Amino acid sequence: MTHPAGYDSVGIIVLTYTDGDGDLGLDKKDTTSYNFFVTYYKMNNGVLSPGTIFNPVTQTYDTIFFNNRFYDLAPPDYIGWIKGEIEDTIRPLYDPRSSKSRDTIMFQIYMTDRAGNKSNIVETPIIVVQNP
C-alpha cells in the first residue's frame, strides 16, 4: 500500500495452503509461539541477503523477521484436509534507516503445523519499495 506521501508503507502477503492433516493453527491460549515465519531480504550490491538491524544489547546485527501466528484453521475435532488462504500484513514495508529513495527486497515464508511439520519455503517476487 502506498502512503499518501508517496512511499510504500504496508505490504500484504497472501499464501494459499493445503494441509492433509487439518492441524494448521495455534490454540488461542498459545500466545508465545509462532507458526508463520517470514524472513526479510534486502538487495545490497546486487546480492539479496537477510536484512539486519543493530542490537545495542549484544552489539551485533540481528536478522529481521516478521514472524507471526495464526489460530486454528479447522473446527475443533475436525479430521481431514483443509485448504485456503492466509493473509499477513508487513509494517513498515520500507526500511526507515535507508538513505536510498528505493530499496529492492524479497521475503521468504514458511509455516509449521501443530505437529511441528514445516511447510515448503516460498519466496515473494523481487519487490522495489519506495522509501519516504
C-alpha positions in Angstrom: 0.0 0.0 0.0 1.2 3.4 -0.8 1.1 6.2 1.8 -0.4 9.5 0.7 3.1 11.0 0.9 4.2 8.6 -1.9 6.2 5.9 -0.1 5.3 2.2 0.3 4.1 1.8 3.9 2.4 -1.6 4.1 3.0 -5.0 2.4 0.4 -7.7 2.2 1.5 -11.3 1.8 -1.2 -13.8 0.7 -0.4 -17.6 0.7 -2.5 -20.4 -0.5 -2.3 -23.6 1.6 -3.4 -27.2 1.6 -2.9 -29.3 4.8 -3.6 -33.0 4.7 -4.0 -33.3 8.5 -6.0 -30.2 9.1 -3.8 -29.2 12.0 -2.7 -25.7 10.9 -3.0 -23.0 13.5 -2.3 -22.5 17.2 -4.6 -22.8 20.2 -5.9 -19.3 21.2 -4.2 -19.9 24.6 -0.8 -20.1 23.0 0.3 -16.5 23.0 4.1 -17.1 22.7 4.7 -19.4 19.8 5.0 -18.5 16.1 3.8 -20.7 13.2 4.2 -18.2 10.3 7.8 -17.4 9.6 8.8 -14.5 7.4 12.5 -13.6 6.7 13.2 -10.2 5.2 15.9 -10.0 2.4 17.4 -6.8 1.1 19.5 -6.3 -2.1 23.0 -4.9 -1.4 25.4 -4.5 -4.3 23.3 -6.8 -6.5 23.1 -9.6 -3.9 20.0 -10.5 -1.8 20.9 -11.2 1.8 18.9 -11.3 5.1 18.1 -7.8 6.3 19.7 -6.9 9.7 19.3 -4.4 12.4 21.9 -3.4 15.1 21.1 -4.8 18.5 22.6 -2.4 21.1 22.4 -5.1 23.9 24.5 -7.7 22.1 26.5 -5.2 20.0 25.8 -7.4 16.9 23.4 -7.3 14.0 20.3 -9.4 14.2 18.3 -10.8 11.2 15.0 -9.1 10.6 12.0 -11.4 10.9 8.3 -10.6 10.5 7.1 -13.8 12.3 3.5 -14.1 13.2 0.9 -16.5 14.5 -2.5 -17.6 13.3 -5.0 -19.7 15.2 -6.7 -23.0 14.4 -8.0 -23.0 10.8 -10.2 -26.1 11.2 -13.1 -26.5 13.7 -12.4 -28.5 16.9 -12.3 -32.3 16.5 -12.1 -31.9 12.7 -10.3 -34.7 11.0 -9.3 -34.3 7.3 -7.6 -32.0 4.9 -8.1 -28.2 4.7 -7.2 -25.6 2.2 -7.5 -21.8 2.0 -5.6 -18.6 2.0 -3.6 -16.8 4.8 -3.0 -13.1 4.6 -0.3 -11.3 6.6 0.5 -7.6 6.8 4.1 -6.3 6.9 4.5 -2.9 8.6 6.5 -1.0 7.7 7.4 -2.3 4.3 10.1 0.3 3.8 13.4 0.4 5.7 13.3 3.6 7.8 17.1 3.6 8.1 17.7 3.5 4.4 19.3 6.5 2.7 18.1 5.3 -0.8 14.9 6.5 -2.4 14.1 2.9 -3.3 15.1 -0.5 -2.0 14.9 -3.9 -3.5 13.6 -6.6 -1.2 12.2 -10.1 -1.0 10.6 -12.3 1.6 11.0 -16.0 2.4 8.0 -17.6 4.1 7.1 -20.9 5.7 4.6 -22.3 8.2 4.5 -25.0 10.8 1.6 -27.2 11.9 0.8 -28.3 15.4 2.9 -31.4 15.0 5.9 -29.3 14.1 6.0 -30.2 10.4 7.5 -27.4 8.3 5.8 -26.4 5.0 7.7 -25.7 1.8 9.6 -22.4 1.8 8.2 -19.9 -0.7 9.6 -16.6 -1.8 7.9 -13.5 -3.0 9.0 -12.0 -6.3 11.5 -9.2 -6.0 9.8 -6.0 -4.7 11.0 -2.5 -5.3 10.0 -0.3 -2.4 9.6 3.5 -2.5 11.1 4.9 0.7 10.0 8.1 2.4 
